[in-house]
Amino acid sequence: MAWKLRPAVDADGLAIGRIGREAFLESGFGRILFTPRSDDEEPADPEEEIQWRRRRAIRRMNEGIPTLVVVDEAPGDNGEETVLGFAQWERPATSLPPVAAGAVPQASIATEGQKADDPPKSLNLDKMQHMFKVFDEEIEKVLGPDGHKNMWYLMLLAVDPKYQGRGVGKTLLRWGMDQAAAEGKKTFLLATVEGRPLYEKQGFRVLSDFEVYGTVNYAMLLGDL
């Protein structure tokens, strides 16, 4: 299979939403944040979560967040490109274009968590916002009060489970690493247990490990502090 990397467009939103759900469905946070309905309620509708993730991705794209997709170069059965994975990056404050710098101020992860984007009924908003708060606290602990604002920060990376282990994630990761290298910046991310091996293979090192709701996470950096 041959694929290519390109900037995402709004039309990719549905595929991004689907991949985001499927990639994290069995992860710790997938089970914690998207709780099943009780027996006396209607079952959770997967489409609600997919559409929420679509809205969230497009909103970030419209705010100027660099969003990349890897697509199969061969058209699918419907004649359209098949999205294999995606990533969203936050630029360093010092590398934001003038317009974006004025329109999209650097926000904490907790602030991002407040943007509900009309969440699905299955999402536990309180838990999500607490999770983002813990993330912010850990980032300040390991990086200092400025956090990652002068670094390239990987907000989210997800690969369709059918295509994991083939280099799609590496391609998405290398894009941000290359941007950082060209600017002489560091690259920072928060990793799950499942994602850590990919990042370590590309040279990231663990600054700290911490738990949220019993799920282990890692603050990881490419380069030295």
TAUR-V61169 format. One record per residue. N is the residue number from 1. RES is the residue in one small letter. PHI is phi in whole degrees, -180 to 180 (none if undefined). Layout:
# TAUR-V61169
N:RES:PHI / N:RES:PHI
This chain:
# TAUR-V61169
1:m:none / 2:a:-106 / 3:w:-133 / 4:k:-136 / 5:l:-103 / 6:r:-151 / 7:p:-65 / 8:a:-75 / 9:v:-126 / 10:d:-55 / 11:a:-64 / 12:d:-82 / 13:g:-56 / 14:l:-65 / 15:a:-65 / 16:i:-62 / 17:g:-62 / 18:r:-66 / 19:i:-65 / 20:g:-59 / 21:r:-69 / 22:e:-68 / 23:a:-68 / 24:f:-110 / 25:l:-57 / 26:e:-102 / 27:s:-77 / 28:g:-56 / 29:f:-71 / 30:g:-60 / 31:r:-75 / 32:i:-80 / 33:l:-81 / 34:f:-109 / 35:t:-79 / 36:p:-65 / 37:r:-70 / 38:s:-73 / 39:d:-61 / 40:d:-92 / 41:e:-114 / 42:e:-67 / 43:p:-59 / 44:a:-62 / 45:d:-93 / 46:p:-56 / 47:e:-63 / 48:e:-62 / 49:e:-67 / 50:i:-60 / 51:q:-67 / 52:w:-63 / 53:r:-64 / 54:r:-62 / 55:r:-61 / 56:r:-65 / 57:a:-64 / 58:i:-67 / 59:r:-59 / 60:r:-64 / 61:m:-59 / 62:n:-70 / 63:e:-85 / 64:g:99 / 65:i:-73 / 66:p:-60 / 67:t:-126 / 68:l:-118 / 69:v:-128 / 70:v:-105 / 71:v:-125 / 72:d:-69 / 73:e:-69 / 74:a:-86 / 75:p:-60 / 76:g:-76 / 77:d:-61 / 78:n:-89 / 79:g:83 / 80:e:-104 / 81:e:-67 / 82:t:-101 / 83:v:-80 / 84:l:-99 / 85:g:-175 / 86:f:-150 / 87:a:-146 / 88:q:-124 / 89:w:-120 / 90:e:-110 / 91:r:-72 / 92:p:-63 / 93:a:-58 / 94:t:-75 / 95:s:-110 / 96:l:-71 / 97:p:-60 / 98:p:-53 / 99:v:-66 / 100:a:-64 / 101:a:-63 / 102:g:-82 / 103:a:-90 / 104:v:-128 / 105:p:-64 / 106:q:-60 / 107:a:-115 / 108:s:-72 / 109:i:-63 / 110:a:-62 / 111:t:-63 / 112:e:-59 / 113:g:-66 / 114:q:-74 / 115:k:-82 / 116:a:-73 / 117:d:56 / 118:d:54 / 119:p:-69 / 120:p:-72 / 121:k:-64 / 122:s:-77 / 123:l:-84 / 124:n:-88 / 125:l:-63 / 126:d:-61 / 127:k:-67 / 128:m:-64 / 129:q:-68 / 130:h:-65 / 131:m:-59 / 132:f:-63 / 133:k:-63 / 134:v:-63 / 135:f:-58 / 136:d:-60 / 137:e:-64 / 138:e:-68 / 139:i:-62 / 140:e:-65 / 141:k:-63 / 142:v:-91 / 143:l:-112 / 144:g:96 / 145:p:-62 / 146:d:-79 / 147:g:56 / 148:h:-102 / 149:k:-65 / 150:n:-106 / 151:m:-127 / 152:w:-80 / 153:y:-119 / 154:l:-82 / 155:m:-74 / 156:l:-162 / 157:l:-139 / 158:a:-144 / 159:v:-124 / 160:d:-52 / 161:p:-52 / 162:k:-68 / 163:y:-119 / 164:q:-71 / 165:g:82 / 166:r:-113 / 167:g:103 / 168:v:-65 / 169:g:-61 / 170:k:-61 / 171:t:-61 / 172:l:-67 / 173:l:-69 / 174:r:-63 / 175:w:-58 / 176:g:-67 / 177:m:-61 / 178:d:-67 / 179:q:-61 / 180:a:-63 / 181:a:-62 / 182:a:-65 / 183:e:-98 / 184:g:70 / 185:k:-108 / 186:k:-89 / 187:t:-123 / 188:f:-129 / 189:l:-159 / 190:l:-111 / 191:a:-118 / 192:t:-86 / 193:v:-59 / 194:e:-68 / 195:g:-85 / 196:r:-55 / 197:p:-57 / 198:l:-59 / 199:y:-70 / 200:e:-66 / 201:k:-64 / 202:q:-96 / 203:g:101 / 204:f:-72 / 205:r:-124 / 206:v:-81 / 207:l:-88 / 208:s:-162 / 209:d:-123 / 210:f:-152 / 211:e:-116 / 212:v:-133 / 213:y:54 / 214:g:78 / 215:t:-101 / 216:v:-80 / 217:n:-133 / 218:y:-132 / 219:a:-87 / 220:m:-129 / 221:l:-133 / 222:l:-102 / 223:g:111 / 224:d:-104 / 225:l:-71
